[in-house]
Amino acid sequence: MDKIKLKIRKREGVVFDGDVFAVSSTNDIGPFDILFNHSNFVAKIRDKITIHQDKNSKKDMEITTGIISAKENLVEVFLGI
């Protein structure tokens, strides 16, 4: 199973840093998913981030707002922006 590298940061420091199957969130257009080999992508996000450790395990993280960036199987999230 191909994984992506996910790093979630807020002003105080790193909240999550690891390899995951997928990342899901919501922007002004609606919900979206980022999987392995996703095209380059930047968006403002809100409400929550869902971290999919694998196809059967997920964890929701409630957020207010943030920025998500995906490039070459690295997904970075900056919270509180």
Residue pairs with C-beta under 8 A, 6 or more apart in sequence:
1 21
1 54
1 55
2 36
2 37
2 73
3 19
3 20
3 21
3 36
3 73
4 19
4 20
4 21
4 22
4 23
4 34
4 35
4 36
4 38
4 70
4 73
4 74
4 75
5 18
5 19
5 73
5 74
5 75
6 16
6 17
6 18
6 19
6 20
6 23
6 51
6 75
6 76
6 77
7 14
7 16
7 17
7 74
7 75
7 76
7 77
8 14
8 15
8 16
8 17
8 49
8 61
8 76
8 77
8 79
9 15
9 76
9 77
9 78
9 79
10 78
10 79
10 80
11 80
15 61
15 79
16 51
16 61
20 51
20 52
20 53
21 35
21 36
21 52
21 53
21 54
21 55
22 33
22 34
22 35
22 52
23 33
23 34
23 49
23 50
23 51
23 52
23 68
23 75
23 77
24 31
24 32
24 33
24 34
24 49
24 50
24 52
25 31
25 32
25 43
25 45
25 46
25 47
25 48
25 49
25 50
25 68
26 32
26 45
26 46
26 47
26 48
27 43
27 44
27 45
27 46
28 44
32 43
34 41
34 68
34 70
34 75
36 73
37 73
38 70
38 73
39 70
40 70
40 71
40 72
41 68
41 69
41 70
41 71
42 67
42 68
42 69
42 70
43 67
43 68
44 65
44 66
44 67
44 81
45 63
45 65
45 66
45 67
45 68
45 77
46 63
46 64
46 65
46 66
47 62
47 63
48 60
48 61
48 62
48 63
49 60
49 61
49 63
49 66
49 68
49 77
50 58
50 59
50 60
50 61
51 58
51 59
51 60
51 61
52 58
53 59
63 79
64 79
64 80
65 79
65 80
65 81
66 77
66 78
66 79
66 80
66 81
67 77
67 78
67 81
68 75
68 76
68 77
69 75
69 76
69 77
69 78
